[in-house]
Amino acid sequence: MSGTRPDKSKLYYQKVSATWWLKKPSYLLFMLRELSSVFIALFLVIYLIQLSQLIDGPQAYVSFAQKLSSPGWILFHLVVLAFALYHSFTWFKSTAVILPIRIGERLLPREMIIALNIGAWVLVSLVILFLFLALKG
C-alpha cells in the first residue's frame, strides 16, 4: 500500500448529535439493550464479591448479605432483573432471524421459534426453581 492519504481537510465527517438515539424508538431500544450489559456486569461483580465474602466465613457473609437487603440494593437488583429479562427476550427475538429453522422445505415462522425459545427458557427456569425449593426444604 504505497498510496497517498487524502488531505484530512477534504474528508467528510457527518456531525452527529449526542442524543441521536432519542430520535427513533428503535434506536432507544437498541441503546437500552446495550446498557443492559453494563447493569448485568455490575451484578456479576457484586456476585463475585458475595462469593468472596462467603469464602471469608459466615460472619463476613452475613454482614454483606445484610447490606444487600437495604432498599437501594433491592431496587438495583430489580432494575438488573428487568434489564436481564429484556436482554434475554431480545436475544430470543434475534435468534429467530439469525437461525431460521427448516423442517423439510418449510421454514418455521419466526413467532413460533420465539415462542419455543421462551417456552424452553420458562421450563428450565421452573425446573431450577423446583430443584431449589426441593433441596432447600
DAQUI-V391773 format. One record per backbone hydrogen bond with DSSP energy under -1.0 kcal/mol. NH is the residue of the N-H (numbers start at 0). CO is the residue of the C=O. E is the energy in kcal/mol with one decimal. If there is no record, write none. Layout:
nh: (NH,NH)
co: (CO,CO)
e: (E,E)
//
This chain:
nh: (9,19,21,22,27,28,29,30,31,32,33,34,35,38,39,40,41,42,43,44,45,46,47,48,49,50,51,52,53,54,55,60,61,62,63,64,65,66,67,69,73,74,75,76,77,78,79,80,81,82,83,84,85,86,87,88,89,90,91,92,93,94,95,97,98,102,105,107,112,113,114,115,116,117,118,119,120,121,122,123,124,125,126,127,128,129,130,131,132,133,134,135,136)
co: (6,16,18,19,23,24,25,26,27,28,29,30,31,34,35,36,37,38,39,40,41,42,43,44,45,46,47,48,49,50,51,56,57,58,59,60,61,62,63,66,69,70,71,72,73,74,75,76,77,78,79,80,81,82,83,84,85,86,87,88,89,90,91,93,94,105,102,100,108,109,110,111,112,113,114,115,116,117,118,119,120,121,122,123,124,125,126,127,128,129,130,131,132)
e: (-2.0,-1.2,-1.9,-1.3,-2.0,-2.5,-1.9,-2.4,-2.3,-2.0,-2.1,-2.5,-1.8,-1.5,-2.3,-2.1,-2.3,-2.3,-2.2,-2.0,-2.3,-2.5,-2.3,-2.2,-2.4,-2.2,-2.1,-2.1,-1.8,-1.8,-1.6,-2.0,-2.7,-2.1,-2.1,-2.9,-2.1,-1.5,-1.9,-1.3,-2.2,-2.4,-2.3,-2.5,-2.0,-2.4,-2.5,-2.3,-2.4,-2.5,-2.8,-2.6,-2.5,-2.9,-2.5,-2.6,-2.5,-1.8,-2.3,-1.9,-2.0,-2.1,-1.1,-2.7,-2.7,-2.8,-1.7,-3.0,-1.8,-2.6,-2.4,-2.6,-2.4,-2.7,-2.6,-2.5,-2.3,-2.6,-2.5,-2.6,-2.2,-2.5,-2.3,-2.4,-2.4,-2.8,-2.7,-2.5,-2.6,-2.6,-2.5,-1.7,-1.5)
//
